[in-house]
Amino acid sequence: MAINVTMPKWGLTMKEGKVTRWYKSEGDPVHKGEDLFEVETEKITNRAESPGSGTLFQIVVPVGTTVPVGTILAVIAEPGEQPERVEGIQVGEVMEGAGASAEGRAAAEEPGEKKFVPASPAARRLAKELGIDLGLVQGTGPDGRITETDVRRYHEEGPAAPKITPLAEEMAKQEGLDISTITGTGEGGKITREDVERALERTTSIPLTGMRKTIADNMYASLQSTAQVTVFTEVDVTEMVRLRDLVQEEHKKDDTVKVSFNDIIILATSRALKRFPMMNSALIGDEILLHDAVNIGIAVSLREGLIVPVLHDADKKGLLQIADESRELAQKAREGTLAVDDVTGGTFTISNVSMLEVDGFTPILRSPETGILGVGRVKEKPVVYDGEIAIRSMMFLSLTFDHRVLDGTPAMAFLETVARYLQHPALMMA
């Protein structure tokens, strides 16, 4: 005899559902209890199981269609049977929670709803006398119905051992997992491999304290109290790479001389800041304070978070001195030996993430500074150079600035100047 598959009712408030997937096609064999279709409600998306075995004779409701609870979605026929085809939307007998996993049914129910537990009148009477929640008792009667004997056994022996598949049991044993803490979503509440895997997904709670909390507070305050805008540019830094390599080759016998791309960027930025004093400023109250000194903060990543030691008077130092002092500041930061003067007085910040293989990002201002320069990785790629395709070293720069202090045009002009210095390092000497 043919079976009508209808839109199930998961929870008292469910009125309709949307068919989002059919796991079988017309003509495919189906077996009772296997996944047949997927339904999306206002609360959950869940798989529904086949209510019987046979052949999927007809799919009445296609994917993407929303229909009321009880609507006939498909017809399952016995082998060789040719039932009448269903035309249009028709309502059949509502399948109360049919095919929903234990997890799905729980999610669909309203908070505080009591799930109906099949039990004999005698079992209910005894459970009430003994103060036992029938939901905790494993039924051994037909279709899992709880009998009076089941209630007595629960009262005398306690909860029965959870049902679990052999694979899930072995996984739990190897991981030292207490299966009594796992909710089974398999047939009859059986614990499956997926249930064990979910239980093993642990979330570690880390208190937001110390340096991490300070960083969080400062970043949030910066975003709340300033008008931040970020602009980007891509720069051909082939000549910057050659300069770094030339300096390294010139001092290859001196282990104390090590020059990085970041050192050259600090040099270029310090020179550009002298040409654009508004970028080297701070908004204090209702006044813009123009700094005489160019003190560049260099973001250094530590295990505990980010710290920004300051290279003072960078505009007055040459490349080798910048490289030496920057390396010393980074070392002190990692050793935790920075002095107060090493982390105060900054007027502009550079955040370089090139070692992380990141092309670009939007840095957050270190209030009350007006600007921060973000530096991406150096990457070789084909570009148009002198009218021809050539492999060049390219890099993205991002500048975040406080739009309350200066407008976009001067900020972009500053970024363009830094880019030109990196593209043509000789201009820094002019």
Contacts in CASP RR format, 6 or more apart in sequence:
PFRMAT RR
TARGET T0000
AUTHOR 0000-0000-0000
METHOD contacts of the structure
MODEL  1
MAINVTMPKWGLTMKEGKVTRWYKSEGDPVHKGEDLFEVETEKITNRAES
PGSGTLFQIVVPVGTTVPVGTILAVIAEPGEQPERVEGIQVGEVMEGAGA
SAEGRAAAEEPGEKKFVPASPAARRLAKELGIDLGLVQGTGPDGRITETD
VRRYHEEGPAAPKITPLAEEMAKQEGLDISTITGTGEGGKITREDVERAL
ERTTSIPLTGMRKTIADNMYASLQSTAQVTVFTEVDVTEMVRLRDLVQEE
HKKDDTVKVSFNDIIILATSRALKRFPMMNSALIGDEILLHDAVNIGIAV
SLREGLIVPVLHDADKKGLLQIADESRELAQKAREGTLAVDDVTGGTFTI
SNVSMLEVDGFTPILRSPETGILGVGRVKEKPVVYDGEIAIRSMMFLSLT
FDHRVLDGTPAMAFLETVARYLQHPALMMA
1 78 0 8 1.000
1 81 0 8 1.000
2 57 0 8 1.000
2 75 0 8 1.000
2 76 0 8 1.000
2 77 0 8 1.000
2 78 0 8 1.000
2 81 0 8 1.000
2 83 0 8 1.000
3 51 0 8 1.000
3 52 0 8 1.000
3 75 0 8 1.000
3 76 0 8 1.000
3 77 0 8 1.000
4 72 0 8 1.000
4 74 0 8 1.000
4 75 0 8 1.000
4 86 0 8 1.000
4 92 0 8 1.000
4 93 0 8 1.000
5 36 0 8 1.000
5 37 0 8 1.000
5 50 0 8 1.000
5 51 0 8 1.000
5 72 0 8 1.000
5 73 0 8 1.000
5 74 0 8 1.000
5 75 0 8 1.000
5 76 0 8 1.000
5 95 0 8 1.000
6 69 0 8 1.000
6 70 0 8 1.000
6 71 0 8 1.000
6 72 0 8 1.000
6 73 0 8 1.000
6 91 0 8 1.000
6 92 0 8 1.000
6 93 0 8 1.000
6 94 0 8 1.000
6 95 0 8 1.000
6 98 0 8 1.000
7 16 0 8 1.000
7 17 0 8 1.000
7 39 0 8 1.000
7 61 0 8 1.000
7 67 0 8 1.000
7 68 0 8 1.000
7 69 0 8 1.000
7 70 0 8 1.000
7 71 0 8 1.000
7 73 0 8 1.000
7 94 0 8 1.000
7 95 0 8 1.000
8 39 0 8 1.000
8 48 0 8 1.000
8 69 0 8 1.000
8 70 0 8 1.000
8 94 0 8 1.000
8 95 0 8 1.000
8 96 0 8 1.000
8 97 0 8 1.000
8 98 0 8 1.000
8 99 0 8 1.000
8 100 0 8 1.000
9 69 0 8 1.000
9 70 0 8 1.000
9 94 0 8 1.000
9 95 0 8 1.000
9 96 0 8 1.000
9 97 0 8 1.000
10 39 0 8 1.000
10 41 0 8 1.000
10 44 0 8 1.000
10 46 0 8 1.000
10 97 0 8 1.000
10 100 0 8 1.000
10 104 0 8 1.000
10 105 0 8 1.000
10 108 0 8 1.000
10 109 0 8 1.000
11 97 0 8 1.000
11 105 0 8 1.000
11 108 0 8 1.000
11 109 0 8 1.000
11 110 0 8 1.000
11 113 0 8 1.000
12 109 0 8 1.000
12 110 0 8 1.000
12 113 0 8 1.000
13 110 0 8 1.000
14 41 0 8 1.000
14 43 0 8 1.000
14 69 0 8 1.000
14 108 0 8 1.000
15 68 0 8 1.000
15 69 0 8 1.000
16 41 0 8 1.000
16 66 0 8 1.000
16 67 0 8 1.000
16 68 0 8 1.000
16 69 0 8 1.000
17 39 0 8 1.000
17 40 0 8 1.000
17 41 0 8 1.000
17 66 0 8 1.000
17 67 0 8 1.000
17 68 0 8 1.000
17 69 0 8 1.000
18 39 0 8 1.000
18 40 0 8 1.000
18 41 0 8 1.000
18 64 0 8 1.000
18 65 0 8 1.000
18 66 0 8 1.000
18 67 0 8 1.000
19 37 0 8 1.000
19 38 0 8 1.000
19 39 0 8 1.000
19 61 0 8 1.000
19 62 0 8 1.000
19 63 0 8 1.000
19 64 0 8 1.000
19 65 0 8 1.000
19 66 0 8 1.000
19 67 0 8 1.000
19 73 0 8 1.000
20 38 0 8 1.000
20 39 0 8 1.000
20 40 0 8 1.000
20 45 0 8 1.000
20 63 0 8 1.000
20 64 0 8 1.000
21 37 0 8 1.000
21 38 0 8 1.000
21 63 0 8 1.000
22 36 0 8 1.000
22 37 0 8 1.000
22 38 0 8 1.000
22 59 0 8 1.000
22 63 0 8 1.000
22 74 0 8 1.000
23 34 0 8 1.000
23 35 0 8 1.000
23 36 0 8 1.000
23 37 0 8 1.000
23 38 0 8 1.000
23 47 0 8 1.000
24 30 0 8 1.000
24 36 0 8 1.000
24 56 0 8 1.000
25 56 0 8 1.000
25 59 0 8 1.000
26 56 0 8 1.000
26 57 0 8 1.000
26 58 0 8 1.000
26 59 0 8 1.000
27 55 0 8 1.000
27 56 0 8 1.000
27 57 0 8 1.000
28 55 0 8 1.000
28 56 0 8 1.000
29 53 0 8 1.000
29 54 0 8 1.000
29 55 0 8 1.000
29 56 0 8 1.000
30 36 0 8 1.000
30 50 0 8 1.000
30 52 0 8 1.000
30 53 0 8 1.000
30 54 0 8 1.000
30 55 0 8 1.000
30 56 0 8 1.000
30 76 0 8 1.000
31 50 0 8 1.000
31 52 0 8 1.000
31 53 0 8 1.000
31 54 0 8 1.000
32 49 0 8 1.000
32 50 0 8 1.000
32 51 0 8 1.000
32 52 0 8 1.000
32 53 0 8 1.000
33 49 0 8 1.000
33 50 0 8 1.000
33 51 0 8 1.000
33 52 0 8 1.000
33 99 0 8 1.000
33 187 0 8 1.000
34 49 0 8 1.000
34 50 0 8 1.000
35 47 0 8 1.000
35 48 0 8 1.000
35 49 0 8 1.000
35 50 0 8 1.000
36 48 0 8 1.000
36 49 0 8 1.000
36 50 0 8 1.000
36 56 0 8 1.000
36 74 0 8 1.000
37 47 0 8 1.000
37 48 0 8 1.000
37 73 0 8 1.000
37 74 0 8 1.000
38 45 0 8 1.000
38 46 0 8 1.000
38 47 0 8 1.000
38 48 0 8 1.000
39 45 0 8 1.000
39 46 0 8 1.000
39 47 0 8 1.000
39 48 0 8 1.000
41 108 0 8 1.000
43 107 0 8 1.000
43 108 0 8 1.000
44 104 0 8 1.000
44 107 0 8 1.000
44 108 0 8 1.000
46 100 0 8 1.000
46 101 0 8 1.000
46 104 0 8 1.000
46 107 0 8 1.000
46 108 0 8 1.000
47 99 0 8 1.000
47 100 0 8 1.000
47 101 0 8 1.000
48 98 0 8 1.000
48 99 0 8 1.000
48 100 0 8 1.000
49 98 0 8 1.000
49 99 0 8 1.000
50 76 0 8 1.000
51 76 0 8 1.000
51 95 0 8 1.000
51 98 0 8 1.000
51 99 0 8 1.000
52 76 0 8 1.000
53 76 0 8 1.000
54 76 0 8 1.000
54 77 0 8 1.000
54 78 0 8 1.000
54 79 0 8 1.000
55 76 0 8 1.000
55 77 0 8 1.000
55 78 0 8 1.000
55 79 0 8 1.000
55 80 0 8 1.000
55 81 0 8 1.000
56 74 0 8 1.000
56 75 0 8 1.000
56 76 0 8 1.000
57 74 0 8 1.000
57 75 0 8 1.000
57 76 0 8 1.000
57 77 0 8 1.000
57 81 0 8 1.000
57 82 0 8 1.000
57 83 0 8 1.000
58 74 0 8 1.000
58 75 0 8 1.000
58 85 0 8 1.000
58 86 0 8 1.000
59 73 0 8 1.000
59 74 0 8 1.000
60 72 0 8 1.000
60 73 0 8 1.000
60 74 0 8 1.000
60 75 0 8 1.000
60 86 0 8 1.000
60 88 0 8 1.000
60 90 0 8 1.000
61 67 0 8 1.000
61 71 0 8 1.000
61 72 0 8 1.000
61 73 0 8 1.000
61 74 0 8 1.000
61 89 0 8 1.000
67 73 0 8 1.000
67 89 0 8 1.000
68 91 0 8 1.000
69 94 0 8 1.000
70 91 0 8 1.000
70 92 0 8 1.000
70 93 0 8 1.000
70 94 0 8 1.000
70 95 0 8 1.000
71 89 0 8 1.000
71 90 0 8 1.000
71 91 0 8 1.000
71 92 0 8 1.000
72 86 0 8 1.000
72 89 0 8 1.000
72 90 0 8 1.000
72 91 0 8 1.000
72 92 0 8 1.000
75 83 0 8 1.000
75 85 0 8 1.000
75 86 0 8 1.000
77 83 0 8 1.000
97 105 0 8 1.000
100 108 0 8 1.000
101 185 0 8 1.000
101 186 0 8 1.000
102 183 0 8 1.000
102 184 0 8 1.000
102 185 0 8 1.000
102 186 0 8 1.000
102 188 0 8 1.000
102 189 0 8 1.000
103 183 0 8 1.000
103 184 0 8 1.000
103 185 0 8 1.000
104 185 0 8 1.000
105 115 0 8 1.000
106 115 0 8 1.000
109 115 0 8 1.000
115 135 0 8 1.000
117 134 0 8 1.000
117 135 0 8 1.000
117 137 0 8 1.000
117 146 0 8 1.000
118 143 0 8 1.000
118 144 0 8 1.000
118 145 0 8 1.000
118 146 0 8 1.000
119 127 0 8 1.000
119 134 0 8 1.000
119 137 0 8 1.000
119 139 0 8 1.000
119 145 0 8 1.000
119 146 0 8 1.000
119 147 0 8 1.000
120 145 0 8 1.000
120 146 0 8 1.000
120 147 0 8 1.000
120 148 0 8 1.000
122 147 0 8 1.000
122 148 0 8 1.000
123 134 0 8 1.000
123 137 0 8 1.000
123 146 0 8 1.000
123 147 0 8 1.000
123 148 0 8 1.000
123 150 0 8 1.000
123 151 0 8 1.000
124 134 0 8 1.000
126 132 0 8 1.000
126 148 0 8 1.000
126 151 0 8 1.000
126 152 0 8 1.000
127 133 0 8 1.000
127 134 0 8 1.000
127 137 0 8 1.000
127 146 0 8 1.000
127 151 0 8 1.000
130 151 0 8 1.000
130 155 0 8 1.000
132 151 0 8 1.000
132 154 0 8 1.000
132 155 0 8 1.000
134 146 0 8 1.000
134 151 0 8 1.000
136 154 0 8 1.000
136 159 0 8 1.000
137 146 0 8 1.000
137 150 0 8 1.000
137 151 0 8 1.000
137 154 0 8 1.000
138 146 0 8 1.000
138 150 0 8 1.000
138 154 0 8 1.000
138 159 0 8 1.000
138 160 0 8 1.000
139 145 0 8 1.000
139 146 0 8 1.000
139 147 0 8 1.000
139 150 0 8 1.000
140 146 0 8 1.000
140 147 0 8 1.000
140 149 0 8 1.000
140 150 0 8 1.000
141 147 0 8 1.000
141 150 0 8 1.000
144 188 0 8 1.000
153 160 0 8 1.000
154 160 0 8 1.000
159 180 0 8 1.000
162 179 0 8 1.000
162 180 0 8 1.000
162 182 0 8 1.000
162 184 0 8 1.000
162 191 0 8 1.000
163 188 0 8 1.000
163 189 0 8 1.000
163 190 0 8 1.000
163 191 0 8 1.000
164 172 0 8 1.000
164 179 0 8 1.000
164 190 0 8 1.000
164 191 0 8 1.000
165 190 0 8 1.000
165 191 0 8 1.000
165 192 0 8 1.000
165 193 0 8 1.000
167 193 0 8 1.000
168 179 0 8 1.000
168 191 0 8 1.000
168 192 0 8 1.000
168 193 0 8 1.000
168 195 0 8 1.000
168 196 0 8 1.000
169 179 0 8 1.000
169 191 0 8 1.000
171 177 0 8 1.000
171 193 0 8 1.000
171 196 0 8 1.000
171 197 0 8 1.000
172 178 0 8 1.000
172 179 0 8 1.000
172 182 0 8 1.000
172 191 0 8 1.000
172 196 0 8 1.000
172 199 0 8 1.000
175 196 0 8 1.000
175 200 0 8 1.000
177 196 0 8 1.000
177 199 0 8 1.000
177 200 0 8 1.000
179 191 0 8 1.000
179 196 0 8 1.000
181 199 0 8 1.000
182 191 0 8 1.000
182 195 0 8 1.000
182 196 0 8 1.000
182 199 0 8 1.000
183 189 0 8 1.000
183 191 0 8 1.000
183 195 0 8 1.000
184 190 0 8 1.000
184 191 0 8 1.000
184 192 0 8 1.000
184 195 0 8 1.000
185 192 0 8 1.000
185 194 0 8 1.000
185 195 0 8 1.000
186 192 0 8 1.000
186 195 0 8 1.000
206 212 0 8 1.000
208 216 0 8 1.000
210 304 0 8 1.000
211 302 0 8 1.000
211 304 0 8 1.000
211 305 0 8 1.000
211 307 0 8 1.000
212 304 0 8 1.000
212 305 0 8 1.000
215 305 0 8 1.000
215 306 0 8 1.000
218 366 0 8 1.000
218 367 0 8 1.000
219 364 0 8 1.000
221 367 0 8 1.000
222 228 0 8 1.000
222 364 0 8 1.000
222 365 0 8 1.000
222 366 0 8 1.000
222 367 0 8 1.000
223 364 0 8 1.000
225 367 0 8 1.000
226 365 0 8 1.000
226 367 0 8 1.000
226 402 0 8 1.000
226 404 0 8 1.000
227 402 0 8 1.000
227 403 0 8 1.000
227 404 0 8 1.000
228 364 0 8 1.000
228 365 0 8 1.000
228 400 0 8 1.000
228 401 0 8 1.000
228 402 0 8 1.000
228 403 0 8 1.000
229 400 0 8 1.000
229 401 0 8 1.000
229 403 0 8 1.000
229 408 0 8 1.000
229 411 0 8 1.000
230 362 0 8 1.000
230 363 0 8 1.000
230 398 0 8 1.000
230 399 0 8 1.000
230 400 0 8 1.000
230 401 0 8 1.000
231 398 0 8 1.000
231 399 0 8 1.000
231 401 0 8 1.000
231 408 0 8 1.000
231 411 0 8 1.000
231 412 0 8 1.000
231 415 0 8 1.000
232 360 0 8 1.000
232 396 0 8 1.000
232 397 0 8 1.000
232 398 0 8 1.000
232 399 0 8 1.000
233 396 0 8 1.000
233 397 0 8 1.000
233 415 0 8 1.000
233 416 0 8 1.000
233 419 0 8 1.000
234 394 0 8 1.000
234 395 0 8 1.000
234 396 0 8 1.000
234 397 0 8 1.000
235 394 0 8 1.000
235 395 0 8 1.000
235 396 0 8 1.000
235 397 0 8 1.000
235 419 0 8 1.000
235 422 0 8 1.000
235 423 0 8 1.000
236 383 0 8 1.000
236 385 0 8 1.000
236 392 0 8 1.000
236 393 0 8 1.000
236 394 0 8 1.000
236 423 0 8 1.000
237 261 0 8 1.000
237 378 0 8 1.000
237 393 0 8 1.000
237 394 0 8 1.000
237 395 0 8 1.000
237 422 0 8 1.000
237 423 0 8 1.000
238 392 0 8 1.000
238 393 0 8 1.000
239 422 0 8 1.000
239 423 0 8 1.000
239 424 0 8 1.000
239 425 0 8 1.000
240 261 0 8 1.000
240 264 0 8 1.000
240 393 0 8 1.000
240 422 0 8 1.000
240 423 0 8 1.000
240 425 0 8 1.000
241 261 0 8 1.000
241 378 0 8 1.000
241 393 0 8 1.000
243 264 0 8 1.000
243 425 0 8 1.000
244 259 0 8 1.000
244 260 0 8 1.000
244 261 0 8 1.000
244 264 0 8 1.000
247 257 0 8 1.000
247 259 0 8 1.000
247 319 0 8 1.000
247 320 0 8 1.000
248 257 0 8 1.000
248 258 0 8 1.000
248 259 0 8 1.000
251 257 0 8 1.000
256 324 0 8 1.000
257 320 0 8 1.000
257 323 0 8 1.000
257 324 0 8 1.000
258 323 0 8 1.000
258 327 0 8 1.000
259 319 0 8 1.000
259 320 0 8 1.000
259 323 0 8 1.000
260 323 0 8 1.000
260 326 0 8 1.000
261 352 0 8 1.000
261 354 0 8 1.000
261 375 0 8 1.000
261 378 0 8 1.000
262 298 0 8 1.000
262 326 0 8 1.000
262 350 0 8 1.000
262 352 0 8 1.000
262 354 0 8 1.000
262 375 0 8 1.000
263 319 0 8 1.000
263 322 0 8 1.000
263 323 0 8 1.000
263 326 0 8 1.000
264 319 0 8 1.000
264 422 0 8 1.000
264 425 0 8 1.000
265 350 0 8 1.000
265 352 0 8 1.000
265 373 0 8 1.000
265 375 0 8 1.000
265 418 0 8 1.000
265 422 0 8 1.000
266 296 0 8 1.000
266 298 0 8 1.000
266 311 0 8 1.000
266 314 0 8 1.000
266 322 0 8 1.000
266 326 0 8 1.000
266 350 0 8 1.000
267 314 0 8 1.000
267 318 0 8 1.000
267 319 0 8 1.000
267 322 0 8 1.000
267 421 0 8 1.000
267 428 0 8 1.000
268 418 0 8 1.000
268 421 0 8 1.000
268 422 0 8 1.000
268 425 0 8 1.000
268 428 0 8 1.000
269 296 0 8 1.000
269 314 0 8 1.000
269 348 0 8 1.000
269 350 0 8 1.000
269 373 0 8 1.000
269 418 0 8 1.000
270 294 0 8 1.000
270 296 0 8 1.000
270 314 0 8 1.000
270 315 0 8 1.000
270 317 0 8 1.000
270 322 0 8 1.000
271 315 0 8 1.000
271 421 0 8 1.000
271 428 0 8 1.000
272 279 0 8 1.000
272 414 0 8 1.000
272 417 0 8 1.000
272 418 0 8 1.000
272 421 0 8 1.000
273 279 0 8 1.000
273 280 0 8 1.000
273 294 0 8 1.000
273 315 0 8 1.000
273 347 0 8 1.000
273 348 0 8 1.000
273 414 0 8 1.000
274 280 0 8 1.000
274 294 0 8 1.000
274 315 0 8 1.000
275 414 0 8 1.000
275 417 0 8 1.000
276 410 0 8 1.000
276 413 0 8 1.000
276 414 0 8 1.000
276 417 0 8 1.000
277 290 0 8 1.000
277 291 0 8 1.000
278 288 0 8 1.000
278 290 0 8 1.000
278 370 0 8 1.000
278 405 0 8 1.000
278 406 0 8 1.000
278 410 0 8 1.000
279 348 0 8 1.000
279 370 0 8 1.000
279 371 0 8 1.000
279 401 0 8 1.000
279 406 0 8 1.000
279 410 0 8 1.000
279 411 0 8 1.000
279 414 0 8 1.000
280 290 0 8 1.000
280 291 0 8 1.000
280 294 0 8 1.000
280 347 0 8 1.000
280 348 0 8 1.000
280 370 0 8 1.000
281 288 0 8 1.000
281 289 0 8 1.000
281 290 0 8 1.000
281 291 0 8 1.000
281 347 0 8 1.000
281 370 0 8 1.000
281 405 0 8 1.000
282 288 0 8 1.000
282 289 0 8 1.000
282 291 0 8 1.000
282 347 0 8 1.000
282 368 0 8 1.000
282 369 0 8 1.000
282 370 0 8 1.000
283 289 0 8 1.000
283 368 0 8 1.000
283 370 0 8 1.000
283 402 0 8 1.000
283 404 0 8 1.000
283 405 0 8 1.000
284 368 0 8 1.000
288 405 0 8 1.000
291 347 0 8 1.000
293 312 0 8 1.000
293 313 0 8 1.000
293 315 0 8 1.000
293 347 0 8 1.000
294 313 0 8 1.000
294 314 0 8 1.000
294 315 0 8 1.000
294 316 0 8 1.000
294 347 0 8 1.000
294 348 0 8 1.000
295 310 0 8 1.000
295 311 0 8 1.000
295 312 0 8 1.000
295 313 0 8 1.000
295 314 0 8 1.000
295 345 0 8 1.000
295 346 0 8 1.000
295 347 0 8 1.000
295 348 0 8 1.000
296 310 0 8 1.000
296 311 0 8 1.000
296 314 0 8 1.000
296 346 0 8 1.000
296 347 0 8 1.000
296 348 0 8 1.000
296 349 0 8 1.000
296 350 0 8 1.000
297 308 0 8 1.000
297 309 0 8 1.000
297 310 0 8 1.000
297 311 0 8 1.000
297 346 0 8 1.000
297 348 0 8 1.000
297 349 0 8 1.000
297 350 0 8 1.000
297 366 0 8 1.000
298 308 0 8 1.000
298 309 0 8 1.000
298 310 0 8 1.000
298 311 0 8 1.000
298 326 0 8 1.000
298 329 0 8 1.000
298 330 0 8 1.000
298 349 0 8 1.000
298 350 0 8 1.000
298 352 0 8 1.000
299 306 0 8 1.000
299 307 0 8 1.000
299 308 0 8 1.000
299 349 0 8 1.000
299 350 0 8 1.000
299 351 0 8 1.000
299 352 0 8 1.000
300 306 0 8 1.000
300 307 0 8 1.000
300 308 0 8 1.000
300 309 0 8 1.000
300 329 0 8 1.000
300 330 0 8 1.000
300 333 0 8 1.000
300 334 0 8 1.000
302 333 0 8 1.000
302 334 0 8 1.000
307 333 0 8 1.000
307 338 0 8 1.000
307 343 0 8 1.000
308 343 0 8 1.000
308 349 0 8 1.000
308 366 0 8 1.000
309 329 0 8 1.000
309 330 0 8 1.000
309 332 0 8 1.000
309 333 0 8 1.000
309 338 0 8 1.000
309 342 0 8 1.000
309 343 0 8 1.000
310 329 0 8 1.000
310 342 0 8 1.000
310 343 0 8 1.000
310 344 0 8 1.000
310 345 0 8 1.000
310 346 0 8 1.000
311 317 0 8 1.000
311 322 0 8 1.000
311 325 0 8 1.000
311 326 0 8 1.000
311 329 0 8 1.000
312 341 0 8 1.000
312 345 0 8 1.000
314 322 0 8 1.000
317 325 0 8 1.000
329 338 0 8 1.000
329 342 0 8 1.000
332 338 0 8 1.000
332 342 0 8 1.000
346 366 0 8 1.000
346 369 0 8 1.000
347 369 0 8 1.000
348 369 0 8 1.000
348 370 0 8 1.000
348 371 0 8 1.000
348 372 0 8 1.000
348 373 0 8 1.000
349 363 0 8 1.000
349 366 0 8 1.000
349 369 0 8 1.000
349 371 0 8 1.000
349 372 0 8 1.000
349 373 0 8 1.000
350 372 0 8 1.000
350 373 0 8 1.000
350 374 0 8 1.000
350 375 0 8 1.000
351 363 0 8 1.000
351 372 0 8 1.000
351 373 0 8 1.000
351 374 0 8 1.000
351 375 0 8 1.000
352 374 0 8 1.000
352 375 0 8 1.000
352 376 0 8 1.000
353 360 0 8 1.000
353 361 0 8 1.000
353 374 0 8 1.000
353 375 0 8 1.000
353 376 0 8 1.000
353 377 0 8 1.000
354 375 0 8 1.000
354 376 0 8 1.000
354 377 0 8 1.000
354 378 0 8 1.000
354 395 0 8 1.000
355 377 0 8 1.000
356 377 0 8 1.000
357 377 0 8 1.000
358 376 0 8 1.000
358 377 0 8 1.000
359 376 0 8 1.000
359 377 0 8 1.000
359 379 0 8 1.000
359 396 0 8 1.000
360 374 0 8 1.000
360 376 0 8 1.000
360 396 0 8 1.000
360 398 0 8 1.000
361 374 0 8 1.000
361 376 0 8 1.000
361 398 0 8 1.000
362 398 0 8 1.000
362 400 0 8 1.000
363 372 0 8 1.000
363 373 0 8 1.000
363 374 0 8 1.000
363 398 0 8 1.000
363 400 0 8 1.000
364 372 0 8 1.000
364 400 0 8 1.000
365 371 0 8 1.000
365 372 0 8 1.000
365 400 0 8 1.000
365 401 0 8 1.000
365 402 0 8 1.000
366 372 0 8 1.000
370 401 0 8 1.000
370 402 0 8 1.000
370 405 0 8 1.000
370 406 0 8 1.000
371 399 0 8 1.000
371 400 0 8 1.000
371 401 0 8 1.000
371 402 0 8 1.000
372 399 0 8 1.000
372 400 0 8 1.000
372 401 0 8 1.000
373 397 0 8 1.000
373 398 0 8 1.000
373 399 0 8 1.000
373 415 0 8 1.000
373 418 0 8 1.000
374 397 0 8 1.000
374 398 0 8 1.000
374 399 0 8 1.000
374 400 0 8 1.000
375 395 0 8 1.000
375 397 0 8 1.000
376 395 0 8 1.000
376 396 0 8 1.000
376 397 0 8 1.000
376 398 0 8 1.000
377 395 0 8 1.000
378 393 0 8 1.000
378 394 0 8 1.000
378 395 0 8 1.000
379 393 0 8 1.000
379 394 0 8 1.000
379 395 0 8 1.000
380 391 0 8 1.000
380 392 0 8 1.000
380 393 0 8 1.000
380 394 0 8 1.000
381 391 0 8 1.000
381 392 0 8 1.000
381 394 0 8 1.000
382 389 0 8 1.000
382 390 0 8 1.000
382 391 0 8 1.000
382 392 0 8 1.000
383 389 0 8 1.000
383 390 0 8 1.000
383 392 0 8 1.000
383 394 0 8 1.000
384 390 0 8 1.000
385 392 0 8 1.000
395 422 0 8 1.000
397 415 0 8 1.000
397 418 0 8 1.000
397 419 0 8 1.000
397 422 0 8 1.000
399 411 0 8 1.000
399 412 0 8 1.000
399 414 0 8 1.000
399 415 0 8 1.000
399 418 0 8 1.000
401 408 0 8 1.000
401 411 0 8 1.000
420 427 0 8 1.000
421 427 0 8 1.000
421 428 0 8 1.000
END
